[in-house]
Amino acid sequence: MPETFVINRNGQIADKHIGAITPKALEEMLLPLIRRLQKTNQTILPAAPVSESE
């Protein structure tokens, strides 16, 4: 099961999404969160996906 984490500039998990990132999840959850964090100057750090074999 894929998981996506949004990490803020302090290294804290701002949010976690379980499952594939669908266009709906991207528009309704991830992009609004990223925009909010950017407005509050909490820069987003990209997180590499983790494969199930790791």
A tleap script that builds the chain and sets N, CA, C and O, in Angstrom:
source leaprc.protein.ff14SB
mol = sequence {
  NMET PRO GLU THR PHE VAL ILE ASN ARG ASN
  GLY GLN ILE ALA ASP LYS HIE ILE GLY ALA
  ILE THR PRO LYS ALA LEU GLU GLU MET LEU
  LEU PRO LEU ILE ARG ARG LEU GLN LYS THR
  ASN GLN THR ILE LEU PRO ALA ALA PRO VAL
  SER GLU SER CGLU
}
set mol.1.N position { 0.859 -1.163 0.000 }
set mol.1.CA position { 0.000 0.000 0.000 }
set mol.1.C position { 0.910 1.232 0.000 }
set mol.1.O position { 1.727 1.392 0.907 }
set mol.2.N position { 0.779 2.101 -1.002 }
set mol.2.CA position { 1.602 3.311 -1.028 }
set mol.2.C position { 1.181 4.307 0.057 }
set mol.2.O position { 0.007 4.404 0.417 }
set mol.3.N position { 2.159 5.029 0.558 }
set mol.3.CA position { 1.915 6.088 1.541 }
set mol.3.C position { 2.683 7.324 1.102 }
set mol.3.O position { 3.809 7.223 0.617 }
set mol.4.N position { 2.075 8.483 1.272 }
set mol.4.CA position { 2.718 9.751 0.942 }
set mol.4.C position { 2.738 10.609 2.190 }
set mol.4.O position { 1.719 10.771 2.860 }
set mol.5.N position { 3.910 11.161 2.502 }
set mol.5.CA position { 4.067 12.037 3.654 }
set mol.5.C position { 4.407 13.434 3.164 }
set mol.5.O position { 5.213 13.599 2.248 }
set mol.6.N position { 3.794 14.434 3.772 }
set mol.6.CA position { 4.170 15.829 3.536 }
set mol.6.C position { 4.964 16.247 4.764 }
set mol.6.O position { 4.464 16.211 5.889 }
set mol.7.N position { 6.216 16.645 4.527 }
set mol.7.CA position { 7.140 16.989 5.609 }
set mol.7.C position { 7.391 18.494 5.589 }
set mol.7.O position { 7.701 19.054 4.538 }
set mol.8.N position { 7.261 19.155 6.738 }
set mol.8.CA position { 7.515 20.594 6.771 }
set mol.8.C position { 9.005 20.871 6.960 }
set mol.8.O position { 9.797 19.943 7.132 }
set mol.9.N position { 9.378 22.127 6.927 }
set mol.9.CA position { 10.801 22.478 6.990 }
set mol.9.C position { 11.458 22.103 8.308 }
set mol.9.O position { 12.685 22.052 8.393 }
set mol.10.N position { 10.661 21.840 9.335 }
set mol.10.CA position { 11.197 21.425 10.633 }
set mol.10.C position { 11.352 19.914 10.735 }
set mol.10.O position { 11.725 19.390 11.784 }
set mol.11.N position { 11.063 19.215 9.638 }
set mol.11.CA position { 11.180 17.766 9.625 }
set mol.11.C position { 9.992 17.046 10.234 }
set mol.11.O position { 10.051 15.839 10.469 }
set mol.12.N position { 8.917 17.770 10.491 }
set mol.12.CA position { 7.731 17.172 11.082 }
set mol.12.C position { 6.766 16.739 9.980 }
set mol.12.O position { 6.669 17.379 8.933 }
set mol.13.N position { 6.065 15.657 10.234 }
set mol.13.CA position { 5.054 15.201 9.280 }
set mol.13.C position { 3.853 16.133 9.379 }
set mol.13.O position { 3.208 16.224 10.424 }
set mol.14.N position { 3.560 16.823 8.283 }
set mol.14.CA position { 2.408 17.721 8.244 }
set mol.14.C position { 1.140 16.958 7.895 }
set mol.14.O position { 0.046 17.335 8.316 }
set mol.15.N position { 1.287 15.877 7.119 }
set mol.15.CA position { 0.140 15.055 6.756 }
set mol.15.C position { 0.630 13.747 6.152 }
set mol.15.O position { 1.773 13.634 5.710 }
set mol.16.N position { -0.245 12.780 6.144 }
set mol.16.CA position { 0.053 11.463 5.588 }
set mol.16.C position { -1.158 11.021 4.790 }
set mol.16.O position { -2.292 11.132 5.254 }
set mol.17.N position { -0.915 10.518 3.585 }
set mol.17.CA position { -1.992 9.993 2.739 }
set mol.17.C position { -1.694 8.527 2.479 }
set mol.17.O position { -0.611 8.187 2.003 }
set mol.18.N position { -2.639 7.665 2.785 }
set mol.18.CA position { -2.489 6.240 2.534 }
set mol.18.C position { -3.229 5.907 1.251 }
set mol.18.O position { -4.405 6.234 1.093 }
set mol.19.N position { -2.525 5.254 0.339 }
set mol.19.CA position { -3.117 4.876 -0.940 }
set mol.19.C position { -2.510 5.686 -2.066 }
set mol.19.O position { -1.699 6.587 -1.852 }
set mol.20.N position { -2.925 5.340 -3.262 }
set mol.20.CA position { -2.417 6.024 -4.448 }
set mol.20.C position { -2.879 7.483 -4.458 }
set mol.20.O position { -3.959 7.815 -3.968 }
set mol.21.N position { -2.044 8.334 -5.024 }
set mol.21.CA position { -2.419 9.744 -5.170 }
set mol.21.C position { -3.237 9.870 -6.452 }
set mol.21.O position { -2.698 9.847 -7.559 }
set mol.22.N position { -4.517 10.001 -6.279 }
set mol.22.CA position { -5.415 10.194 -7.413 }
set mol.22.C position { -5.512 11.690 -7.707 }
set mol.22.O position { -5.145 12.507 -6.863 }
set mol.23.N position { -5.998 12.056 -8.885 }
set mol.23.CA position { -6.199 13.490 -9.151 }
set mol.23.C position { -7.087 14.152 -8.088 }
set mol.23.O position { -6.861 15.303 -7.716 }
set mol.24.N position { -8.090 13.424 -7.607 }
set mol.24.CA position { -8.980 13.971 -6.577 }
set mol.24.C position { -8.224 14.214 -5.271 }
set mol.24.O position { -8.383 15.266 -4.652 }
set mol.25.N position { -7.397 13.243 -4.842 }
set mol.25.CA position { -6.617 13.398 -3.607 }
set mol.25.C position { -5.624 14.548 -3.748 }
set mol.25.O position { -5.403 15.304 -2.802 }
set mol.26.N position { -5.037 14.674 -4.915 }
set mol.26.CA position { -4.083 15.753 -5.158 }
set mol.26.C position { -4.768 17.110 -5.034 }
set mol.26.O position { -4.264 18.000 -4.348 }
set mol.27.N position { -5.899 17.270 -5.684 }
set mol.27.CA position { -6.614 18.549 -5.680 }
set mol.27.C position { -7.262 18.876 -4.339 }
set mol.27.O position { -7.289 20.038 -3.934 }
set mol.28.N position { -7.782 17.866 -3.648 }
set mol.28.CA position { -8.547 18.109 -2.418 }
set mol.28.C position { -7.707 18.074 -1.149 }
set mol.28.O position { -8.077 18.695 -0.153 }
set mol.29.N position { -6.574 17.355 -1.165 }
set mol.29.CA position { -5.802 17.208 0.064 }
set mol.29.C position { -4.393 17.779 -0.062 }
set mol.29.O position { -4.018 18.677 0.691 }
set mol.30.N position { -3.622 17.269 -0.995 }
set mol.30.CA position { -2.206 17.629 -1.038 }
set mol.30.C position { -1.956 19.079 -1.449 }
set mol.30.O position { -1.238 19.796 -0.752 }
set mol.31.N position { -2.526 19.520 -2.551 }
set mol.31.CA position { -2.253 20.888 -3.011 }
set mol.31.C position { -2.734 21.950 -2.031 }
set mol.31.O position { -1.999 22.905 -1.779 }
set mol.32.N position { -3.947 21.830 -1.459 }
set mol.32.CA position { -4.346 22.832 -0.458 }
set mol.32.C position { -3.405 22.862 0.754 }
set mol.32.O position { -3.095 23.938 1.265 }
set mol.33.N position { -2.956 21.707 1.212 }
set mol.33.CA position { -2.030 21.662 2.345 }
set mol.33.C position { -0.714 22.333 1.988 }
set mol.33.O position { -0.189 23.125 2.769 }
set mol.34.N position { -0.180 22.025 0.822 }
set mol.34.CA position { 1.075 22.645 0.397 }
set mol.34.C position { 0.922 24.157 0.303 }
set mol.34.O position { 1.813 24.895 0.724 }
set mol.35.N position { -0.180 24.618 -0.236 }
set mol.35.CA position { -0.413 26.075 -0.335 }
set mol.35.C position { -0.490 26.716 1.052 }
set mol.35.O position { 0.067 27.792 1.270 }
set mol.36.N position { -1.182 26.053 1.996 }
set mol.36.CA position { -1.266 26.591 3.368 }
set mol.36.C position { 0.109 26.657 4.009 }
set mol.36.O position { 0.452 27.654 4.646 }
set mol.37.N position { 0.894 25.609 3.846 }
set mol.37.CA position { 2.223 25.604 4.440 }
set mol.37.C position { 3.121 26.673 3.813 }
set mol.37.O position { 3.924 27.295 4.509 }
set mol.38.N position { 2.990 26.883 2.525 }
set mol.38.CA position { 3.782 27.916 1.860 }
set mol.38.C position { 3.400 29.306 2.367 }
set mol.38.O position { 4.271 30.157 2.552 }
set mol.39.N position { 2.111 29.542 2.592 }
set mol.39.CA position { 1.648 30.843 3.094 }
set mol.39.C position { 2.155 31.116 4.506 }
set mol.39.O position { 2.385 32.268 4.874 }
set mol.40.N position { 2.329 30.061 5.294 }
set mol.40.CA position { 2.813 30.238 6.658 }
set mol.40.C position { 4.330 30.068 6.732 }
set mol.40.O position { 4.906 29.945 7.812 }
set mol.41.N position { 4.967 30.066 5.545 }
set mol.41.CA position { 6.428 29.994 5.435 }
set mol.41.C position { 6.991 28.686 5.986 }
set mol.41.O position { 8.115 28.657 6.487 }
set mol.42.N position { 6.227 27.621 5.896 }
set mol.42.CA position { 6.710 26.299 6.295 }
set mol.42.C position { 7.006 25.507 5.028 }
set mol.42.O position { 6.193 24.696 4.585 }
set mol.43.N position { 8.168 25.749 4.456 }
set mol.43.CA position { 8.552 25.166 3.186 }
set mol.43.C position { 8.398 23.649 3.186 }
set mol.43.O position { 8.706 22.980 4.173 }
set mol.44.N position { 7.924 23.125 2.076 }
set mol.44.CA position { 7.750 21.692 1.904 }
set mol.44.C position { 9.059 21.075 1.436 }
set mol.44.O position { 9.707 21.598 0.529 }
set mol.45.N position { 9.443 19.982 2.041 }
set mol.45.CA position { 10.607 19.233 1.587 }
set mol.45.C position { 10.116 17.993 0.855 }
set mol.45.O position { 9.253 17.281 1.368 }
set mol.46.N position { 10.648 17.719 -0.332 }
set mol.46.CA position { 10.202 16.521 -1.043 }
set mol.46.C position { 10.657 15.267 -0.303 }
set mol.46.O position { 11.769 15.212 0.222 }
set mol.47.N position { 9.795 14.273 -0.267 }
set mol.47.CA position { 10.141 12.993 0.352 }
set mol.47.C position { 10.145 11.934 -0.737 }
set mol.47.O position { 9.205 11.856 -1.529 }
set mol.48.N position { 11.171 11.135 -0.784 }
set mol.48.CA position { 11.272 10.082 -1.790 }
set mol.48.C position { 10.294 8.962 -1.448 }
set mol.48.O position { 10.122 8.621 -0.278 }
set mol.49.N position { 9.658 8.393 -2.459 }
set mol.49.CA position { 8.763 7.264 -2.182 }
set mol.49.C position { 9.558 6.067 -1.684 }
set mol.49.O position { 10.717 5.879 -2.054 }
set mol.50.N position { 8.934 5.274 -0.853 }
set mol.50.CA position { 9.578 4.081 -0.303 }
set mol.50.C position { 8.959 2.883 -0.999 }
set mol.50.O position { 7.738 2.722 -1.001 }
set mol.51.N position { 9.795 2.044 -1.590 }
set mol.51.CA position { 9.265 0.859 -2.270 }
set mol.51.C position { 8.929 -0.200 -1.248 }
set mol.51.O position { 9.471 -0.209 -0.143 }
set mol.52.N position { 8.037 -1.084 -1.618 }
set mol.52.CA position { 7.606 -2.129 -0.695 }
set mol.52.C position { 8.709 -3.143 -0.427 }
set mol.52.O position { 8.632 -3.893 0.546 }
set mol.53.N position { 9.731 -3.178 -1.273 }
set mol.53.CA position { 10.819 -4.129 -1.085 }
set mol.53.C position { 11.823 -3.686 -0.026 }
set mol.53.O position { 12.676 -4.473 0.383 }
set mol.54.N position { 11.731 -2.438 0.421 }
set mol.54.CA position { 12.679 -1.915 1.423 }
set mol.54.C position { 12.260 -2.282 2.820 }
set mol.54.O position { 12.940 -1.925 3.782 }
savepdb mol mol.pdb
quit
